[in-house]
Amino acid sequence: MAVPARHTSTSKKNKRRTHYKLTAPSVTFDETTGDYSRSHRVSLKGYYKGRKVRDVK
């Protein structure tokens, strides 16, 4: 019967079992400003969902 040559450490085992990974931020195109912006955030020009919500200096 095959036996591992070395003991697998706890950290090595946990790294193998993890499912965490980097995900790209969701970016949408805003029709009113013509810019790309992240979802659920106010654009740099002060628009959110096509409405002006903040005055930008």
HELIX and SHEET records of a PDB file:
HELIX    1   1 THR A   10  ARG A   17  1                                   8    
SHEET    1   A 2 VAL A  27  PHE A  29  0                                        
SHEET    2   A 2 TYR A  36  ARG A  38 -1                                        
SHEET    1   B 2 TYR A  47  TYR A  48  0                                        
SHEET    2   B 2 ARG A  51  LYS A  52 -1                                        
END                                                                             
